[in-house]
Amino acid sequence: MGYLIRPVTADEWKRLKELRLAALADPAARVAFHQTFEEAAAQPAEYWQRHTARSDASGTTLTLIGEGPDGSWGGMVVVRLDDGAEVPQTEVVAVYVRPEHRGTGLSRELFEAALGWSWSLSEPVVSRVRVWVHEENASAEGLYRALGFVPTGKTAADPKNPGAVEREMALSRL
């Protein structure tokens, strides 16, 4: 299936909300996202409008979607400039592909677009892209490794479960 990988626009907030809620309802959400389905579902329309508009206009956060030929959204990735980092970097903070679109190459296409955006930034010039992966999310870790990300050795407690560990992986600019 051929996908159009493109940024979400501010007026598409209802579709982005639906995709995010689908992501949070997925069985892997427990180890893939910090936000719960209940937290997201309780948010008012203004929350989703702001969230989508920030991606459309801020220049520091980008939500990319994979749109199928029929107009359906098969998945998304969110990447943002990480202002607090010791080196100029972006961070991938949300990745989701609907089950029926998995295995089609959509994840790779979304990541390639997120990386392209990261490397295109001129102020600051980004030297690496990072992503955090939960210790129990072997599927996501496998994808990140296949894309060239490597473990940095940094770990952090999972905000939803302090007994669990998330590992940082990064891809450096060539």
N, C-alpha and C positions, 0 to 999 in steps of 0.2 A: 504494500500500500504506500502510495506517495503522500507525504505530509508536507504541509506548508508550515514552516517554523517561523513564528512571528511574535512580536510583543503584544501583550494584551492592551486594549485601549480602555480609557476611563469609563466609557459607556457600556462596557461588557461586564460590569461588576456582578450582575446576577449570574452570568455563566461562570465566572471565576468562583463565586461563592459555591455554586453547585459542584464544581470540580474539586474544590478544597474539601467540601463536606464528604464527597465520595472518597477522597484520599484518607480522611480521618476515620471513615467507616471501614476502611480496608483492615483485614486482620493484622497486617504488618505495621499499622499506625502506632501501636504500643511502643515499638522500638524505633520508628522512623520519624516521628514528629513530637515536638514538645507540647503542642497544643492538643487538647482533647476534642473529640467530636462535640461533646456537651458544651464546652467553652465556646467553640466556634459557632455552633448553632444558636446560642443565646445572644450573639452579637446583633445589634440593630443594623438596619440598612446603611446608616451613615458610616459605620465601621468598614463595611465592604466597599463603599464608595471611596472613602479615604485611602484604603489599602490599594485599590485598583488605580486610583488617580496618582498615587505616589509612584507606582511603577511606570505610569504613562508619562509623567512630567518631571520627576525629580532628577533624573540623570545619574542617580547613585544606586538605584534599585531597578532591576528589570525582571519582569515576569514574562517568560516565553511559553507559548502554548504550541502544541503540535495539532494542527487542524487537518482532518482527513478530507478527501475529495467531496464527501457528502456534507461537510461543514461541522461534523462532530469534533469535539475536542478529545483527543486520545491521551493527552498528558501535559505536564507542565514542569518547569524548573524555575526557581527563583534564585537570582544571584544579586549580591549587593556589595558595594564598596565597603570594606572593613576599615573604618577610620581609626580604630583604636589599636591596630596591629603594629608590631615593631618594624615590619617591612610593608611597603605598599602592596596590598592584596585585595582580592575579592573573595567572597565566601558564598558557596552554594548552600542555601538554607532550606530549600524545599524541593523535593523531586518526587514526582508521582506519574505513573503510567497506568491507565486502566487495564484490568486483567486481560481484556479481549485485544489489547494493543501490545501486550508484552511479547517479546521475541520477534518483533518486526523491525528492530533497529531504531525505533523512536527515541529510546533513552539516549542512545549515542548521538542522534541528530540534535536533540535538545541540549546535551552537554556541549557538543561542538559549537552550537550557536552561543551558549553562555560563555564558553572560552573565547570565542571570537570577539564578543562584546568586551570581555575583560581585557584582552590584549589590545583592543582598539582604544582604550582610554588613554588620554594624553596628559591628564592632570588629576591624580598622579599617574605616572607610568607604573602599571601593575607588574610586579615581579613574580607573583605566584597566585594560584587559586587554591583555596582550601575547602575541605568539607569534613564534617564530623560524622562518624558512623558508630552506631551502637554495637557493642560487642556481640550481640545476638543477631545482628542483621548481616549474615554472611552473603546474602544475595546482593545487597547494595555494595558491600565491600568488594565482591567479585567484579561488579560493574566498574567501580572506581579504579581498581587495579588494571582492568582491561583498557581503561582510558588513559593509563599512565600515571595515575595518582599513586604515591607511595606513603607509607606510614612515617610520621615525623617523630614519633616517640612521645608526643604530648597526649595526655589523657585528661578527662574531666568527668565528674560525676554526672549522671543523667539527672536533669532537674526534676523529673517525675519520680525517680527512684534512685536516691543517693547511694544505694548499694550496688548499682550497676555502673558500668564504665562506657564512655564514648571515647573513641580514638580519633585523633586528627590525622587526615591524609592530605597531601598537597601535591600539586603539579607546578613545577617551576617553569618560568618562561625560558624558552630555548635561546 
